[in-house]
Amino acid sequence: MSILLALMFLFSVFNIQAEELYQDEIYLPGDIYLLPQTIYAGDRGRLVVSLGSAFIDARAFVLETRDELLVINNHAANDLVINRIELERRGSNIRLLVDFIPYAPGVFVLPPVAIPSGDSDSLMLGGIEFTVASILTSGSMTLSRPAPPLAVPGTGLMVYGGLGGLFLFLILGIILIFRLHQIINPLRKRWKQKRFLTSLEQKIRLLRDSGAGIEQQGRNELFSNLAGEFREFLSFITGFDCCVLTPYEFTSLSVAIPGAPGQDFFYALFKRWDKLRFSGIPIKREDILEIMDKLDLFFTGFINAEKNK
């Protein structure tokens, strides 16, 4: 019990001495600035105070425990907590560093701080004010618009991946169509060419056998049809409309026809052929065989030329 009374006496003496300090002459600070420059409620800040010539003999010190800061926190505003006070000397540059946390916006006044001096007990520093900003400014007091709904995780990957896959699919499709076109066109040309050759071979075989029961009119008609179909075949392999060419015009086209026996071959063939067709004279079997032999000569050269190609 006696120990408790002794502690209460010492505490009362300490408070009385502290109150007396706050009644001493108070000196004003020099330059004051905050770190950071703008401090919001709830943020930790630092107050840097430059001391003038009155504190030239001030001694460096640090107050950072709860008991050391008890008196100054008791005289501070309710929404201000002082965490640390340090006097820093760097040559003639003397600064007071005060670490604090404000819990409300507004203008705060730091309670007077006792600065130990060499030639006296202490000097009182006061008149320190600083401002704590508010996060809610006048322009931001209204509620903002609701945030857009969040996408399901993986939606971006799915969308962009799908677009990339579709683009790749289109490119592959174009390449495939082009390649199929390159493959199918020669096959289709060879199939059509084979169909032409099969049809021509059938007519040539019929004309060669025309002496065995085929009437003259039927033979003349088959002979004329063979001429037209042969012209269509030449049009197919050359790309020119050979159905409208005169026999003489075939002299310049012979170089474009694979397997042609000579430049004048088609000129002589169609000149003889047209003469037999349009002369009005019955076509003899010998004349037909002559034309068929020339066709055989051409088809043999043409097939060999295609195989070599």
Secondary structure, DSSP 8 states (H G I E B T S, - for coil): -HHHHHHHHHHHHHHHHHHHHHTS-EE--S-EEEESSS-BTT--EEEEEE--GGGTTB--EEE-STTTTHHHHHHS-TTEEEEEEEEEEETTEEEEEEEEEESS-EEEEE--EEEEBSSSSEEEE--EEEEEB-SS-GGG-S----------TTHHHHHHHHHHHHHHHHHHHHHHHHHHHHHHHHHHHHHHHHHHHHHHHHHHHHHHTTTTT--HHHHHHHHHHHHHHHHHHHHHHHSS-GGG--GGGHHHHGGGSTT-S-TTHHHHHHHHHHHHHHS-S---HHHHHHHHHHHHHHHHHHHHHHHH-
